[in-house]
Amino acid sequence: MTSISLNQLLVIYAWFPLAVLILFAFLIARFYEKFSNKRTYFRGYLITLLLFAISAVRYASIDSAIGDPLGDTLTGIAGLMLAILGIRLYWLMVINNKEH
């Protein structure tokens, strides 16, 4: 039986609150798209969740939180996608509704 290092434990457990928040944003975006008939690209939140999960597993497998090119790239892409999706959802729900 292999032991799990503290770094591996923290990487995996830090992913769970992130996953909950992304799923919550996914549900909000899906609900808003369903009732407003405006495209929110809510499935993109699942892609970001998957990319963050792959990078967390990668970081845990190499027992490092930085310095892995693949993990860093996946985290960067997922973060950028999440920022774009979040800003778009905010724009649709708040900014766009002020104009009407």
Summary of the structure (lengths in Angstrom):
residues: 100
radius of gyration: 16.4
end to end distance: 61.9
largest distance: 61.9
contacts: 261
relative contact order: 0.15
helix: 81%
strand: 0%
